[in-house]
Each structure stands twice: as structure tokens, then as C-alpha cells.
Amino acid sequence: MKLRLGTRGSRLALWQAEWVKGELERARTAVEIVVIKTQGDAEIDRPLHQLEGTGFFTKAIEDALLDRRVDLAVHSLKDLPTKQPEGLAVGAIPRRHDPAEALVARDATVRSLDELPDGARVGTSSLRRMSQLRYRRPDVEIVALRGNVPTRVDKVAKGQDGLAAALLAVAGLERLGLGEKVTARLDPLDLMPAPGQGALGLEIRSDDRAAAAALKPLHHPPTAMAVAAERGLLAALGGGCQAPVAAWVDVPGSRLYGRVTATDGSVQLTASAPLDAARPQTAADAVAALLEGQGARMLLER
């Protein structure tokens, strides 16, 4: 049996695809990697939240799955919409990497958001990161920053566009061997990550039993439970992947935290609830209700 694995062509996406390929081949399943260009890769001049539609990094790959041009897709789970097209399913979720956010500062002595200079220029194109940063540090200037992970790190190192720092995911940096560029790993309760951040979603056709069986050795139930709660919260709030909704399950897997922040940083709502591993959606619905009681729906509809 040989699986055709669809992926984006960025360095991080290819690292993820090669990792999945290696794991499957250790389990004696042959894999061929197929690179597919997505809307998010093609339109790099604007922040993602300014693009129309959803699934900027996933739709083209999902189309290839449905058209049977590939048999398997690997996604950064934070990019995968919570509702999948008919005929597709997540076949496995491997063990999660660190979900935290990283501060990559030009000055390596900067060890927290509070240590950024007044008025510092900080790069990110994530609306969720922008909103939380505006709440935490209303004095800083946010610079739209797109491109692959090494490109963004390089722009900070060179001080391009006056950048003093950038916000990125710890997982992406460490997977690419750039962990030494992290000047501060941010506490998830300080700058909360995206739902599913640090995890991979391996997507297949829902009727492909052979692919489902091949993926079983890669599935990690504790990770699947945690990201189900986080993504369940996003779905309950009706937010898309680019909405300023953050979620995080603590390391013991006992509590779900959720956050919605006004895009101008003026208001930030945070709530949490106990998490039952057997019923992750119950915690998701509870946190969504608490956030909606504080006015989250109004913030998301702005």
C-alpha cells in the first residue's frame, strides 16, 4: 500500500509532511509527498483576516483529497476549519508539540512582553495575536508580517521595517531547528494560543478504511481530547480560524481556558471550566457560555 500525502510547500509544512512520512514508513506504509499550493500561500501581501472565505491553507488540499489526487493530508490543526467538507474526516492527531507562543526579539535580552521597549514594532499577521498584544501592550506598533517561519525570523534579525520582535508559535520554530531564536516562551495565560496550536491533523476521505488503519499508530488520544475541547470552543462561538478566539487546555488536561479579545485591544474576556476527558465538548460549551455571558458574541460580530 502506498499513500499519496498532500501538503503545502512551505518549509514548516514540508517538515511536518516528512515527519508523518517517516512515522508511517516505520509502520511499513509507503508514502509519496505531493505539494499543493493553497490560497494562503499565493496571497502573501495581506493579513489573513483580510482575505475572503475560510480554509486559506487547507481548501486546495481538501479538494485534492475529494478528487482522489491524494489519499492523506497533513495540516497544522490550528489552520483546519472546525467543520470539514462532506466526505472527509480527521483520521489521526499525533502527539502535540508545545502549543505556546514565542516572542522572537532582535534584542536577545528581552525576555517578556513587558520588556519590549515603549513603542516597539512587533510583527504578526494573526488577528488573535494582534488583539491580545494590543490589550497587553497598547503602546506597541503592530506590523503585518507574512511569509514562512524562517523569513519572519530573518526579518526580525535584520530589523527590517524597524521590527523589534515578532510573535510566532514555539512549535513551528522548534520543528525547524530555530528554537534558539525564542527569546521568551510566553505563558499561555498571558498570550493564549490558537485552538489546536502545536498539533497536526491528518485528514483522509471518511470512507477510506485502509488509510484510517494505516494512521492508527500515529494517533495520540490525550492530544485528540485536548484539541477537541479547544476546537469545540471555537465552533461553539461560531468563530473561524482567523477569529480573535484563543483556547488552551492545561498540561494535566484537567481544565479548558478560552479567550476572546476585541480587535482594538480595548476589552479581553477570559473564562475556564473543568475538563472531563470523556466529554470535551461539555467543557467547550461551558466556556463558550461563560464568554458569551461577558459579551463575547458582540466582540466577534464587530
N, C-alpha and C positions, 0 to 999 in steps of 0.2 A: 504493500500500500504506500502511495506517495501523496502527500498533501501539498497543495499549492497555497502558500501563505501570502496574503495581501497585506501591504504595509505602505505607509508614506515613505518618502525618500530622505527625510532629514537624518542627521547623524544619530539623534536620540531614537527615532523610530526604527532605524536600521539596527541599532544596538539591541533594542527590545525584540525585534524580529529574529536576530541571530541568537539571542538568548533562548527564545522559545524553540527555535530550530534545534539548538543544541540539546535542550531538555527532551524534546520529542525523539531525536535520534538516539539518545541514550536509552530511550524506551523502545527502540527498534522501529520507529516510524520515520520514513524518509520524507524530507521536506524540500520544496523548491520555493525560494522567495521571489515574489512578484511585486515590483514597485509601482504604485499608483499615485498619480498627482491629484491632490484634493483642492477644493476652493480655498481653504485656509493657506495652502502653500502657494497658490497662484496670486492671491491678493494680499501682498505684504505691506502695502503702503498705508493701510488704515487699521486702527484698532479693531479687534474682532467684534466688539459690541456695536460698531457702526456698520457692519455687514448685514445684509438682509438674509433671513432664513435661520436655519439651525444646522447642526452637524457639519460644520465647515471642514473638520478634519476626518469625518467618518463617512459621509454620504456616498462619495465616489467609490469607496472601498466596499460599502454595503451593496451598492449597485452591482459591483463585480461579483460579490457573493451570490446575489439573487440571479445573476446571469450565468452562473456556474463557470466564470472565468477563474475564480479562485475557490478554495474549499474552506479556508480559515482566514480570519483577520485578527491582527493584534492591534489593540487600541490602548492609549492612555485612558484609563477608565473615566477620568475627570472630563474627557472630551466626548464621551459617548452619551447621547441623549438617553434619558431615563425610559422613554418609550421607544421600542425598536420596531422596525418595519415588520409587517406580517411575513412570516416565513423564516425569520431569523431569531436566534437565541444566543445568550452568552453560555458557551459550553464549559468554560472553566475560568476561575480567577486565581492566579498563583499567589504565593505568599507576598504580602505587601512590603515595599521598601518604606523608609521613613517618610511620613506624609507631611512633615513640617515645611515651613517656608524658610528660605535662606536670604540673608542680607549679604550682598556682594558689594563691598565698598572699595573705592580706589585707595583710600587710606586704611591700611590693614589694621590699624589700632582701633578703628570704630567697631565696637562690639555689641551695639544695640541700636534700636531706632532712636532712643533718647540721645545717643552720642553723635548723631548726624548734625553737622553744622546748621545754624539757622539759615533758612532759605535754600538748603541744598537741593540740587536737581537729582531726582530719583526716577529711574526708568522702569516702566511696566506698561503693558497694554491690557492687563486683566482688570475689568471693571470692579471685581471683588477686591483685588489688592488696592486699586486706586481709592476706593471708598473707605476701606479700613485705614489706609495710610493718611487720608485727609482727616479722618476722625482723630487718629493718634498724634499726627504732626501737621496741623493745619498750616504751618508756616512753610513747609517744603513745597517745591515746584515739581509737578509730575510731568515727565517726558514720555510720550508714546514710544515704546520700544518693542519692535517686532524682530523677527529673524530667528535662526536656530540658536540653541543654547551657547555654543562656543562664540558665535558672533556677538551675542549680547554681553558675554563676559569680556570679550575683547574691546568692545566699545567703552565699557567702564574703565578698563585698564588704561586705555588711551585718553580717557577724559573727553571722548567725542561728545559734541553738543553740550559740553560743560557738565557731563554726568559725574556725580559724586558717588553714586551707588545704583544698584538695581535690585529688584525683588525677583527671585526665581524659586523653583522647587528644589529642595535638598536632593530628592530622588534623582532628578534629571542630571544634576551636577555630579553626583557620586557615580551614577551609572556610566558617565562619560569620562571618569577619571579626573574630574575637576573639583573634587571635594576640598582640596586645599584652598580653593578660591572663596570658600564660605568664610566670611569674617564673623558672622553670627547666625546660629541656628535659632530661629525665633520661636518662643513658646507658643504652641497652638492656641492658647487662650489670649495671647497678645495680638497675634495676627493669625486668624483662623484659616486653615487651608480650604481648598475646594472639596466638595463631596467626591470621595473616591481617589483623591490625590495620592500618588505613590503606588497605586495598584494598576495592574493590567487587566483588560477584559479580552478574552479570547472568544471571538464571535464565529458562529457557524450557522449553516442552514438548520432549522429546527427539526427537519426530517432526516438529517444525515447521522445515522446511528454509528457508522464507522468512525467518523470524525469525533463524535461525542465520546466513544470508547477510547480513542487514542489520547484524548485530552485528560482523562480521569487522573493519571498520575501527577498532573500539574496543579490540580485543584487544591486550594487551601481553605477549608471550611471556616476557621476563625476570621480570616480576611474577608471571605464572602459575606459573613454575618455583619461585620463592621461596615463594609461599604454598602450593604443592603439598607442599613439604618440611615447612613448618610445620604444616599441617593433617594431613599424613601422620603426623607425630609424635603429634599429639593422638589420631588414630584408632588408632595402634599401642598407645598407652597405655590405650585404652578410655575416654578421658575425654570428657565433653560440653562444650558451650560455656561452662558455668559452673564447670567444674572448675578447681582451682588449678594449671593447666598453662600454662606460658609457652613461647613459641618465637620465635626471631628468626634470620633469615638476614642476614649482614653485607652491607654495601653492594656490595662486589665480587661478591656472590653465590657466594662460594667456601666458606663454612662455615655449618653449621646449629648453633645453640645451643638447648638445651632446659632447662627447669627445672620442678621440682615442689617445692612448699613446703607443709609442714604447716600446717593452718588456724590453729593456735595460734602459728605462727611459731617453733616450737622447733627445727625441722630444715629445711634447704634443700638440695636436691640440684640440681647443675648439671652438664651434660655437653655435649660438642660433637663434631662429626665433619666431615670434608671433604665438600663437596657437588659432585656431578657433575651438571651441568645436564641431561644426558640421562636421569638416573636419580634424581630427587629422593627417591623412596620408599626407596632404598637408604640414604641418609643418615638419613632419618626412622627407619628400623628400627634403624640402628646407634646413634643417640642414645637411642632407647627402650630398647634392650638395656642400654646403659650406666646409664641411670637406674634400670631395674628391678634391675640388679645392686647398686645402692646402697640399694634398699628402696623405690622409688617406688610400687610396687603397693600395699604396705602403707599408705603415706600416703594414697593415693587411696581406699582402701577404708575408712578411718576414718569 
